[in-house]
Amino acid sequence: MNFSYRDDQLLVRDTVRDFVRSRIVPEASGWNENGEFPLELLPELAALGLTGLAVPHEYGGAELDMLTIALVMEELGAGDGSVALTIAAHNSLCIGHLLIGASEEQKGRWLPPLARGEYLGCWALTEPSSGSDAISVQSRARRDGDDYMVSGTKQFITNGSIAGFAVVLAGAGERKVSAFGLRRGTAGLRVGRREEKMGLHASDTAQLVLEDCRVPAPDRIGRDGEAFNDVKRVLDRGRIGIGALAIGLGRASLEIAIGYAKERRQFGRPIADFEMIQWRLARARTELDAARLLVHRAAALADAGLRFTDAASKAKLYASEAATRAADSSLQVLGGYGYLQDFPIERHLRDVRLMEIGEGTSEIQRIVIARELLHVD
Ligand SMILES: Cc1cc2nc3c(=O)[nH]c(=O)nc-3n(C[C@H](O)[C@H](O)[C@H](O)COP(=O)(O)OP(=O)(O)OC[C@H]3O[C@@H](n4cnc5c(N)ncnc54)[C@H](O)[C@@H]3O)c2cc1C
């Protein structure tokens, strides 16, 4: 076992940490109040390589391994859940699908502008009536000469209304899906409702509506009707990122609670002297450390080219739930002040809750883990 990080990994982590502290933390509350992703931040994120995290150098990306990406996602999460989720959807989902399923020709066309941050990408799998049972999509991709005609509604799409490029999954027969790469402005593709959410207010979530959207056959990603295996591989990697992001949100909440507990005095003493406060802090720190070990183990397995599906599910399941507990407990340490918007904990708590839902709910992670335990397909 090796519990240390390489110098280059620490350099990336510390660079992102400094950027988050100077550029994201001071602005995050305002961005969330505006309820929009700050697109003006995109060139700065791109300059740090954050818009092409895993993209090979030949396509203009940072070519980072999964463990380094986990370190980056934790730092972004510690700054703002919305910015972190925007980056996660762009990298892990949209670009992640291209890295797994696209041909070299498609990668050459699509990856460089995404990696340069010219525009954001999104990944559209979920539909109004197909969530956890993702393969049961109602959308349809029908062959029409050299093209496909794609119709359907995609639901809950992160970056949906601001992305310049979308990977769209559409039905291709009974329990079969195909993937397509679509540029913004393609005739027949429009943005539907923009969702109002409990948290993550600066992360864009929108419906995408496709009405007889004509997509040239060379823009199909992977084999016809066989995209679901790629979807599963995309989600395996994505779950590591979501786990890391959650840890960042939990960690940021805990750091505030530790500082507050030492300052705040009641009954003539700092509240940090009370064992019940110490218990909360100690439990949160221990669970976040355990979560990080699970996340980093999954990332290390992925980097070693080993199977990591159930490791990623365990990491995402535990990290998202531990981080929610940590944020909730941290809020309690601040008493009434924790409930005010004066501190970012209330925002972190609302943001972190999504991590138990997105990219497969906790229930779905338990199913994946049990399947592995019981050897059922
Ligand atoms: C803010 C946000 C951003 C998102 N971003 C994206 C995105 O970028 N792209 C995208 O494609 N999707 C995205 N999603 C969709 C997300 O992945 C789904 O919401 C999630 O997978 C759950 O699907 P559902 O909401 O339809 O819930 P459902 O599948 O309807 O589940 C409802 C409840 O039933 C439970 N359940 C379902 N099946 C089972 C079972 N077999 N056993 C036990 N319990 C079960 C679930 O765990 C859940 O508690 C996003 C969602 C949100 C809220």
The ligand as a Tripos MOL2 file, in Angstrom:
@<TRIPOS>MOLECULE
LIG
   53    58     1     0     0
SMALL
NO_CHARGES

@<TRIPOS>ATOM
      1 C1        -29.2790   18.4440  -10.2910 C.3       1 LIG1
      2 C2        -29.3170   17.2110  -11.1670 C.ar      1 LIG1
      3 C3        -28.3800   17.0850  -12.1970 C.ar      1 LIG1
      4 C4        -28.4380   15.9760  -13.0550 C.ar      1 LIG1
      5 N1        -27.5790   15.9100  -14.1390 N.ar      1 LIG1
      6 C5        -27.7720   14.9580  -15.0830 C.ar      1 LIG1
      7 C6        -27.0440   14.9770  -16.3130 C.ar      1 LIG1
      8 O1        -26.1750   15.8520  -16.5330 O.2       1 LIG1
      9 N2        -27.3150   14.0330  -17.2490 N.ar      1 LIG1
     10 C7        -28.2530   13.0600  -17.0500 C.ar      1 LIG1
     11 O2        -28.4530   12.2440  -17.9500 O.2       1 LIG1
     12 N3        -28.9550   12.9880  -15.8780 N.ar      1 LIG1
     13 C8        -28.7450   13.9220  -14.9090 C.ar      1 LIG1
     14 N4        -29.4580   13.8790  -13.7150 N.ar      1 LIG1
     15 C9        -30.4280   12.8160  -13.5050 C.3       1 LIG1
     16 C10       -30.0440   11.8540  -12.3760 C.3       1 LIG1
     17 O3        -29.0060   11.0190  -12.7910 O.3       1 LIG1
     18 C11       -31.3220   11.0910  -11.9830 C.3       1 LIG1
     19 O4        -32.1520   12.0270  -11.2990 O.3       1 LIG1
     20 C12       -31.0510    9.8900  -11.1180 C.3       1 LIG1
     21 O5        -30.3580    8.9080  -11.8320 O.3       1 LIG1
     22 C13       -32.3590    9.2750  -10.5580 C.3       1 LIG1
     23 O6        -33.3390    9.1620  -11.5320 O.3       1 LIG1
     24 P1        -34.8110    9.7200  -11.2200 P.3       1 LIG1
     25 O7        -34.6340   11.1040  -10.7270 O.co2     1 LIG1
     26 O8        -35.6450    9.5320  -12.4360 O.co2     1 LIG1
     27 O9        -35.3510    8.8580  -10.0400 O.3       1 LIG1
     28 P2        -36.0900    7.4130  -10.1400 P.3       1 LIG1
     29 O10       -35.2750    6.4890  -10.9620 O.co2     1 LIG1
     30 O11       -37.5060    7.6150  -10.5190 O.co2     1 LIG1
     31 O12       -36.0090    6.9460   -8.6320 O.3       1 LIG1
     32 C14       -36.9250    7.3870   -7.6200 C.3       1 LIG1
     33 C15       -36.5560    6.6580   -6.3290 C.3       1 LIG1
     34 O13       -36.7140    5.2460   -6.5150 O.3       1 LIG1
     35 C16       -35.5000    4.6030   -6.1970 C.3       1 LIG1
     36 N5        -35.3380    3.4290   -7.0640 N.ar      1 LIG1
     37 C17       -35.3810    3.3680   -8.4220 C.ar      1 LIG1
     38 N6        -35.1550    2.1260   -8.8420 N.ar      1 LIG1
     39 C18       -34.9640    1.3640   -7.7360 C.ar      1 LIG1
     40 C19       -34.6760   -0.0220   -7.5060 C.ar      1 LIG1
     41 N7        -34.5340   -0.8790   -8.5100 N.pl3     1 LIG1
     42 N8        -34.5550   -0.4450   -6.2270 N.ar      1 LIG1
     43 C20       -34.6690    0.4200   -5.1890 C.ar      1 LIG1
     44 N9        -34.9330    1.7430   -5.3460 N.ar      1 LIG1
     45 C21       -35.0710    2.1900   -6.5970 C.ar      1 LIG1
     46 C22       -34.4240    5.6240   -6.4250 C.3       1 LIG1
     47 O14       -33.2280    5.3160   -5.7370 O.3       1 LIG1
     48 C23       -35.1070    6.8820   -5.9110 C.3       1 LIG1
     49 O15       -34.9970    6.9380   -4.5230 O.3       1 LIG1
     50 C24       -29.3980   14.9640  -12.8300 C.ar      1 LIG1
     51 C25       -30.2920   15.0760  -11.7550 C.ar      1 LIG1
     52 C26       -30.2760   16.1930  -10.9470 C.ar      1 LIG1
     53 C27       -31.3080   16.3130   -9.8440 C.3       1 LIG1
@<TRIPOS>BOND
     1     1     2 1
     2     2     3 ar
     3     2    52 ar
     4     3     4 ar
     5     4     5 ar
     6     4    50 ar
     7     5     6 ar
     8     6     7 ar
     9     6    13 1
    10     7     8 2
    11     7     9 ar
    12     9    10 ar
    13    10    11 2
    14    10    12 ar
    15    12    13 ar
    16    13    14 ar
    17    14    15 1
    18    14    50 ar
    19    15    16 1
    20    16    17 1
    21    16    18 1
    22    18    19 1
    23    18    20 1
    24    20    21 1
    25    20    22 1
    26    22    23 1
    27    23    24 1
    28    24    25 2
    29    24    26 1
    30    24    27 1
    31    27    28 1
    32    28    29 2
    33    28    30 1
    34    28    31 1
    35    31    32 1
    36    32    33 1
    37    33    34 1
    38    33    48 1
    39    34    35 1
    40    35    36 1
    41    35    46 1
    42    36    37 ar
    43    36    45 ar
    44    37    38 ar
    45    38    39 ar
    46    39    40 ar
    47    39    45 ar
    48    40    41 1
    49    40    42 ar
    50    42    43 ar
    51    43    44 ar
    52    44    45 ar
    53    46    47 1
    54    46    48 1
    55    48    49 1
    56    50    51 ar
    57    51    52 ar
    58    52    53 1
@<TRIPOS>SUBSTRUCTURE
     1 LIG1         1 GROUP 0 **** ****
